[in-house]
Amino acid sequence: MRREVYAHLIVHHATRDLLNEAARILQSTAERTSFTRALHVVRRTVISPSGFSPSARRRDRRLGIAEIGRSLLPRRRTRECPRKVRSCITGYGSKAPGEPASHRRSPVVVSLNHRWHDH
């Protein structure tokens, strides 16, 4: 189990590294690159029959970066107005300013005044 977690973390790190390199080469920002597209590139490269020779790895990396570059995400729009704060979705009413936190009655205090009789 631990090895699988480490393997996933290594693949995630390598994929992010590929995205950052693609963004740098394409003179773009990393947020415009698609993680899903890069993951498909990585999966295809890992199962390709080209082997693990250094020249094949360089070629696959170059082709992967080119494919990521062809599928850049559109630029994000800037916000023209600030986000609206969501209203509270609850069946309970909201508390008015100065209203106590609870409408419960004050707790009942019971005092025991018991005298011990010696028999």
C-alpha positions, 0 to 999 in steps of 0.5 A, a space after each residue: 500500500 505504501 509503495 502505491 502511494 509513493 508511486 502515485 506521488 512520483 507520477 503526480 510530481 513528474 506530470 506537474 514537472 512536465 506541465 511546468 516545462 511545457 508552460 516555460 517552453 511555450 511561454 505560457 502560464 502553468 494554469 493554461 496547461 491541462 493536467 488531464 491532457 498531460 496525464 494521458 500523455 504520460 500514460 501513453 508514454 509509459 505503455 509505449 513499446 519504444 523502451 527506456 533508451 535515453 533517446 526514446 525518452 527525450 523524443 517522447 518528452 518532446 512529443 508530449 510537450 508539443 501535444 500539451 502545447 496544442 491543447 492549452 486551456 483558454 485564458 481565464 477571464 478577469 472578474 468584473 465584479 466581486 463574488 457574491 457571498 452565498 446566503 445561509 441556506 437553513 430552515 432556521 431564521 437568522 439572529 437579529 443584532 442584539 438578540 440573545 443566542 438562545 431563547 431557552 429559559 434560564 437553568 433551574 438551580 436546586 439547592 439542598 439544605 439537608 440537616 443530618 440528624 444523629 440517631 
